[in-house]
Every structure is written in C-alpha cells, then in structure tokens.
Amino acid sequence: MKTKLSLQTAKYLIIQQKMIGDVLTSSIICEAIKQKNPASEVHFLVNVHTTPVIENNPFIDKEVVMTKEIEKSPTKLFHFLQQIKRDNYDVVIDVYSKPVSVLIAKFSKAQLKIGYKKWYSKLVYNELYTYKTKADTNAGLAVENRMNLLQSLDHSYPVAIKPKIYLTEKEITSARKILHQENLLNKPLFMIGVLGSSEEKSYPLSYLAEVLNKIIETTGAELLFNYIPKQKETVERLIKLCKLETQHRIHYSIYGKSLREFMALTSLCSAFIGNEGGAVNMAKALEVPTFSIFAPFTKRAAWSLYENNKNVSVHLEDYYPENYKKYNLKEIREEASSYYKMFKAEFFLKKLESYLKNIL
C-alpha cells in the first residue's frame, strides 16, 4: 500500500444501503476486518429497516443508520454528512457505490476510499474495483465481489466468508415457546417464503401451491409462512389453491411479528423453501437448509450463495437456457409475468422431492 495509514488501528466505515440480503452479505467485510485487525474500529452504515440482521454482530462496533427522513430532507442529509465528517474515518469501503454513498465517502475525508468503478466515483475513490463475472467458489459472486474490495488493504484476505446472524438465547427460547404451544416442536417443520420482495419477484401462487402439495405428500411436515399482515389476503388465496391435506398442515397464524422473531422461528425449522431473496439469505446465515426459487430475471451466479446438497436453487434458465442466450436479464424483467408462467412447478418437483428426502 502507498498510504502510511495503520490498518491495524484504523477507523473503518463500511457503507451498504439497500435491502436486507445486501446488508447481511456485506457484514462479512466487518468480520474480515475485525478478525485481522482486532484493535480497529468498524462502523457499518445501513438503512434503518435492515438493522435487525446485524443486531448483536460482534464484529460491528457501531451501526450508522440512514433513515427515510434523512434521505428526503436536504437539511437532515447535510447534518448527517457533517457527522460523518466529524467521525474522522480512516478508511471507507463503499459496497453500495451509488451517488448518495459516494457523497458520504467524499464528506468522510477518509485517507483511503474504496468502491466499485462507476463514472461518478472516479474522482472520489483511491481504489476502484469492477465486478467479477465468474465465481471462484460456491460462495457466489455477491460474497466474492464484496471480499474483493478488501484486496486494497491486504492480499491475504480470504476469497469468501459466510454471513452469520446472532440470535440470543432469549429469542430462541421465545420462538420455542410459540412452537410448543402449537405442538410443533420436534416435528418436521418448514418455513415457506410465500412472496418475494415484490410482486414481480414472487412465484405464481398456483405453482407455489403445487410445491406445497409436494412437500406434504413427500414429508407429512408442518408448514409456517413468512409474510407480513398486509399480505394476509394473498396468503389466504394461496391456501385455497392447496389440497385439503396441505391446508391442514399450514399454520399461518404463526408468523414472525418482527424480523428477529421470524429469524428465531426459522432457526428451529428443518428448511426454508420458497422465493429467493433476503429471507433465504437469512436462513443460510442461520445454518438452515434452503430450497430457493429464483425470479426469472435475477442473476443466479450473484445470489446462489453457498450452494451444496443442503442449499439448492432452481431457475428458469435451467429449463429454457436458449432464452437466456437470446435476451438479457433486463429484457426478461420487462416480461416478468410471461416468463414466470413458463416456470412451471412440474419442472422441478422431482428435484424438490429428492432434496426433501436428503435433508430429513
């Protein structure tokens, strides 16, 4: 390194706004830095709704929280930036690398600023990286691209680290109590990702009903749903599409009233099955097996993290590879509903059946 900065005792700011899965995955940077430099100070800047996934993380010294009020108010944003400046960071690692995070990095006055190569970031960052397009390990590109940002600090950083969630004994005990009250403890129990982060990222309900029927037919397990109250009507529509035997196995009155409660309940499940997204990443971080259904326009190489015989995914590209040679993901996203209709459950039900028999 050209700088005389002492990395062992430096003060770091890691920036990762956006969604839960992104924040959880980027927390590996905090872990990597603190493991190598225990005397350093690591702050993690995230959006307020994502803080539950990094709660109790021993490698994060301080959460720096961006709220909607700060984002919408020029005055509050200015005060926020002034606080960033006063915090005297030595190193900024901008995983988000969008205009607002580049602005934060600029105000930080950090001696070393690291981010991804964008047309607007060239004048601010000392070190710029381009995204890798091919993973070297089963960790996936989302993990490897983040760890690659640390190469400016030390070439000995590992290629990948697995994200982790830190639940408390109290949280796990509370989740056990909920399941015990419904006589669900010590039974095969699956958490179902009913909906994706948006409607366009959600597997069609009629197809998902076939998936749930196959789970019950194969395992006779009990099912919990991951959803929020405003999605209850959609959940009830899904249940009506299922066979009666499947309906009897669904306990949709039990759901995470908070993100931490959802994670605690998931930690006691045999597997998480459903739409790919932040919930799948949380399950993996909790060492819970996953079977994830990717949206047709999601880049699988980026988010098929740590896949093996316990973490399996399916993607429309598995069945229609020719479409992905003719069209890019942006074009496919513009016709998302049409591509989802092509992604029939019958394509992967045998794969699901084998997976279920393997994990139980």
C-alpha positions in Angstrom: 0.0 0.0 0.0 1.1 3.5 -0.8 -0.5 5.1 2.2 1.2 5.2 5.6 -2.1 4.5 7.3 -2.0 2.0 10.1 -4.7 -0.5 9.2 -4.4 -2.4 12.5 -5.8 0.5 14.5 -7.7 2.3 11.7 -11.3 3.5 12.0 -13.4 2.0 9.2 -16.8 2.9 7.7 -18.5 0.2 5.6 -21.4 1.5 3.5 -24.2 -0.8 2.5 -27.6 0.7 2.0 -30.4 -1.0 0.2 -32.0 -4.4 1.1 -31.7 -6.9 3.9 -29.9 -9.5 1.9 -27.3 -7.0 0.7 -26.7 -5.8 4.3 -26.4 -9.3 5.7 -24.0 -10.3 3.0 -21.9 -7.1 3.4 -21.5 -7.8 7.1 -18.8 -10.3 6.1 -16.5 -7.3 5.4 -16.8 -6.2 9.0 -16.0 -9.7 10.3 -13.0 -10.0 8.0 -11.5 -6.7 9.1 -12.0 -7.2 12.8 -10.7 -10.8 12.6 -7.5 -9.5 11.1 -7.3 -6.2 13.0 -8.9 -6.6 16.4 -7.8 -3.2 17.6 -9.5 -1.5 14.6 -12.9 0.2 14.9 -15.6 -0.8 12.4 -18.8 1.1 11.8 -21.5 -0.1 9.4 -23.8 2.3 7.6 -27.1 0.7 6.7 -30.8 1.7 6.2 -32.9 1.6 9.3 -35.2 -1.3 8.2 -32.2 -3.6 7.8 -30.6 -3.3 11.2 -32.2 -6.5 12.7 -30.0 -8.7 10.6 -26.8 -7.2 12.1 -28.0 -6.9 15.7 -25.6 -8.5 18.2 -22.9 -8.9 15.5 -19.7 -8.9 17.5 -17.7 -7.6 14.5 -19.6 -4.3 14.3 -18.6 -1.6 16.8 -21.3 0.8 15.7 -24.3 0.9 13.4 -24.6 4.2 11.5 -28.3 4.4 10.5 -29.7 6.1 7.4 -33.4 6.9 7.7 -36.0 7.9 5.1 -36.2 11.3 6.8 -32.5 11.8 6.2 -32.8 10.7 2.6 -35.7 13.0 1.9 -34.6 16.1 3.7 -31.6 18.1 2.3 -31.2 19.7 5.7 -31.1 16.4 7.6 -28.8 14.9 5.0 -26.4 17.8 5.3 -26.3 17.3 9.1 -25.8 13.6 8.6 -22.9 14.3 6.3 -21.4 16.7 8.8 -21.5 14.0 11.5 -19.8 11.6 9.1 -17.0 14.2 8.6 -16.6 14.7 12.4 -16.3 10.9 13.0 -12.8 11.0 11.3 -12.8 7.8 9.5 -9.5 6.5 8.1 -11.0 4.0 5.6 -14.3 4.0 3.8 -15.4 0.9 1.9 -18.4 1.6 -0.2 -20.2 -1.6 -1.1 -23.3 0.3 -2.3 -21.4 2.6 -4.6 -24.4 4.7 -5.6 -24.3 8.6 -5.8 -25.5 9.0 -2.3 -22.9 6.7 -0.8 -20.2 8.3 -2.9 -21.3 11.6 -1.4 -21.0 10.2 2.1 -17.5 8.9 1.2 -16.4 12.3 -0.1 -17.6 14.0 3.1 -15.8 11.5 5.3 -12.4 12.9 4.3 -11.0 9.4 4.8 -7.5 8.8 3.7 -8.4 5.6 1.8 -11.7 5.3 0.0 -12.6 2.0 -1.8 -15.6 1.3 -4.0 -16.8 0.0 -7.3 -15.9 1.6 -10.6 -18.7 4.0 -11.7 -18.5 7.1 -13.9 -19.4 9.2 -10.8 -17.0 7.5 -8.4 -13.6 8.0 -10.2 -12.9 11.4 -8.6 -13.6 10.3 -5.0 -12.1 6.9 -4.5 -8.5 5.9 -4.3 -9.2 2.3 -5.2 -11.8 1.2 -7.7 -13.0 -2.3 -8.5 -15.0 -3.8 -11.3 -17.5 -6.6 -10.5 -16.2 -10.1 -11.1 -18.4 -12.0 -13.5 -17.5 -15.6 -12.6 -17.3 -17.0 -9.0 -14.2 -19.0 -7.9 -16.0 -20.8 -5.1 -19.5 -21.9 -4.2 -19.9 -18.8 -2.1 -21.3 -16.9 -5.1 -20.5 -13.6 -6.7 -22.3 -11.5 -4.1 -19.9 -12.7 -1.5 -16.7 -12.8 -3.6 -17.2 -9.3 -5.0 -17.5 -7.9 -1.5 -14.4 -9.7 -0.2 -12.6 -8.5 -3.3 -12.9 -4.9 -2.0 -10.5 -5.8 0.8 -7.6 -6.6 -1.5 -6.5 -2.9 -1.3 -5.9 -3.5 2.4 -4.2 -6.8 2.4 -3.9 -9.5 -0.3 -4.2 -12.2 2.3 -7.9 -11.7 3.0 -9.9 -14.8 2.1 -12.0 -15.1 -1.1 -15.1 -15.7 0.9 -16.7 -15.7 4.4 -20.2 -16.9 5.2 -22.6 -14.3 6.6 -23.9 -15.0 10.1 -26.9 -14.0 12.2 -26.5 -13.8 16.0 -29.7 -14.7 17.9 -29.9 -14.5 21.6 -31.0 -17.4 23.9 -34.0 -15.3 24.9 -35.1 -15.0 21.3 -34.7 -18.7 20.6 -36.5 -19.7 23.8 -39.4 -17.4 22.9 -39.7 -19.0 19.5 -39.6 -22.5 21.0 -42.4 -21.4 23.3 -44.5 -20.3 20.4 -44.0 -23.7 18.6 -44.5 -25.7 21.8 -47.9 -24.0 22.3 -49.0 -25.3 18.9 -47.4 -28.7 19.4 -45.0 -28.1 16.6 -41.7 -28.7 18.4 -39.6 -31.7 17.3 -41.7 -32.2 14.2 -40.5 -31.8 10.5 -41.2 -28.1 10.1 -40.7 -25.9 7.0 -40.7 -22.1 6.7 -42.2 -21.2 3.4 -41.1 -18.0 1.6 -44.6 -17.3 0.2 -43.8 -14.0 -1.5 -40.6 -12.3 -2.8 -39.6 -8.8 -2.0 -42.0 -7.5 -4.7 -44.9 -8.9 -6.7 -42.6 -9.3 -9.8 -40.2 -11.4 -7.7 -42.9 -13.8 -6.4 -43.5 -17.2 -7.8 -47.1 -17.6 -9.1 -49.5 -18.8 -6.4 -50.9 -21.6 -8.4 -47.5 -23.0 -9.0 -46.4 -22.5 -5.4 -49.5 -24.4 -4.2 -48.1 -27.4 -6.2 -44.8 -27.0 -4.4 -46.5 -27.1 -1.1 -48.6 -30.1 -2.0 -45.4 -31.9 -3.0 -43.8 -31.1 0.4 -46.7 -32.5 2.3 -47.0 -35.5 0.0 -43.3 -36.3 0.5 -42.8 -35.5 4.2 -46.0 -35.0 6.0 -44.4 -32.0 7.6 -45.9 -28.9 9.1 -45.7 -25.5 7.4 -45.1 -22.0 8.6 -45.4 -18.9 6.3 -43.1 -15.9 6.0 -45.3 -12.9 5.4 -46.5 -9.6 6.9 -50.1 -8.8 7.9 -50.9 -6.7 4.8 -50.1 -9.8 2.7 -52.7 -12.0 4.6 -55.2 -11.9 1.8 -52.7 -13.2 -0.7 -51.7 -15.9 1.8 -55.3 -17.0 2.1 -55.7 -17.2 -1.7 -52.6 -19.5 -1.8 -54.0 -21.7 0.9 -57.3 -22.2 -1.0 -55.3 -23.3 -4.0 -53.7 -26.1 -2.0 -55.1 -29.6 -1.4 -57.1 -30.2 1.8 -54.3 -32.3 3.3 -51.8 -29.5 2.7 -54.2 -26.9 4.1 -54.4 -28.8 7.4 -50.6 -28.6 7.7 -50.4 -24.9 7.3 -50.1 -22.8 10.5 -50.3 -19.4 9.1 -51.5 -17.8 12.3 -47.8 -18.3 13.5 -45.6 -15.8 11.8 -42.7 -13.5 12.7 -44.2 -10.4 14.3 -40.8 -8.8 13.8 -37.8 -9.7 11.7 -35.9 -11.0 14.7 -38.9 -13.3 15.6 -39.0 -14.5 12.1 -35.3 -15.4 12.2 -35.8 -17.2 15.6 -38.7 -19.2 14.2 -36.7 -20.0 11.1 -33.8 -21.2 13.1 -36.0 -24.0 14.5 -37.2 -25.2 11.1 -36.0 -28.1 9.1 -35.6 -25.9 6.0 -36.6 -22.7 4.3 -38.4 -23.3 0.9 -39.7 -20.6 -1.4 -38.9 -17.4 -3.2 -35.3 -16.4 -3.4 -34.4 -13.2 -1.5 -33.4 -11.8 1.8 -35.2 -14.5 3.8 -33.2 -17.2 2.0 -30.0 -15.4 2.9 -31.1 -15.2 6.5 -31.9 -18.9 6.6 -28.4 -19.7 5.2 -26.8 -17.4 7.8 -28.7 -19.4 10.5 -27.4 -22.7 9.0 -30.9 -23.7 8.0 -31.1 -25.7 4.7 -32.8 -23.8 1.8 -34.6 -24.6 -1.5 -35.0 -21.4 -3.3 -36.9 -20.4 -6.4 -35.3 -17.6 -8.3 -37.1 -14.9 -10.2 -36.5 -15.4 -13.9 -34.6 -12.1 -14.2 -32.4 -12.5 -11.1 -28.7 -13.2 -11.8 -28.3 -16.6 -10.3 -24.5 -16.5 -10.2 -24.6 -13.5 -7.9 -27.1 -14.8 -5.3 -26.8 -18.6 -5.3 -24.7 -18.4 -2.2 -23.0 -21.4 -0.7 -25.0 -23.9 -2.8 -24.5 -27.6 -2.0 -26.7 -30.6 -1.2 -28.3 -28.7 1.7 -28.8 -25.4 -0.2 -30.4 -25.9 -3.6 -32.0 -23.5 -6.1 -34.0 -23.6 -9.3 -34.0 -21.0 -12.1 -36.0 -20.8 -15.3 -32.6 -20.8 -17.1 -32.3 -24.4 -16.1 -35.2 -25.3 -18.3 -35.0 -22.6 -21.1 -31.3 -21.9 -21.5 -31.9 -20.7 -25.1 -33.9 -17.7 -23.8 -31.0 -16.5 -21.7 -28.8 -16.6 -24.8 -31.2 -14.6 -26.8 -32.2 -12.0 -24.2 -30.5 -10.2 -21.3 -31.9 -10.0 -17.8 -33.3 -6.5 -18.3 -35.3 -7.6 -21.3 -36.6 -10.7 -19.4 -37.6 -8.5 -16.4 -39.8 -6.4 -18.7 -41.8 -9.5 -19.4 -41.5 -11.0 -15.9 -45.1 -12.3 -15.7 -44.8 -14.1 -19.0 -41.5 -15.8 -18.0 -42.9 -16.8 -14.6 -45.8 -18.5 -16.4 -43.2 -20.6 -18.3 -41.5 -21.6 -15.0 -43.9 -24.4 -14.1 -43.5 -26.3 -10.8 -43.7 -29.6 -12.6 -40.2 -28.9 -14.0 -38.5 -29.2 -10.6 -40.9 -31.2 -8.3 -38.7 -34.4 -8.6 -35.7 -32.3 -7.7 -37.6 -30.9 -4.7 -38.6 -34.5 -3.7 -35.0 -35.7 -3.7 -34.0 -32.6 -1.7 -36.6 -33.2 1.0 -35.6 -36.8 1.4 -32.0 -35.8 1.7 -32.4 -33.2 4.4 -34.8 -35.1 6.7 
